[in-house]
Amino acid sequence: MTFPSSITHAQKLAAVRALGLDPILVKGVALDATEGVLVTVHVRDTRGRIIVQGKDQAAEATLVIPYATEPPARYQAGTYADPDATIFGK
């Protein structure tokens, strides 16, 4: 398996938009194996302005977008998501 050495800005924007999020507000995205997608966003006030706290630091919140209860069929046993699959070295 090979991993990309980098991604483009356009790819980053596409990934964030695929989650239905505004890229301007997103500070970070992480995939947790059990929890789902963790997204750190800048918080806006009722007028849409990013809230600043302290000295020029944007207020942040972490959102958890859980995985669906049942994985798609392609992630069932016998694929790369299977703990016995070769990706895990077994």
Buried (B, 14 or more C-beta within 10 A) or exposed (E): EEEEEEEEEEEEEEBBEEEEBEEEBBEEBEEEEEEBBBBBBBBBEEEEEBEEEEEEEBBBEEBEBEBEEEEEEEEEEEEEBBEEEEEEEE
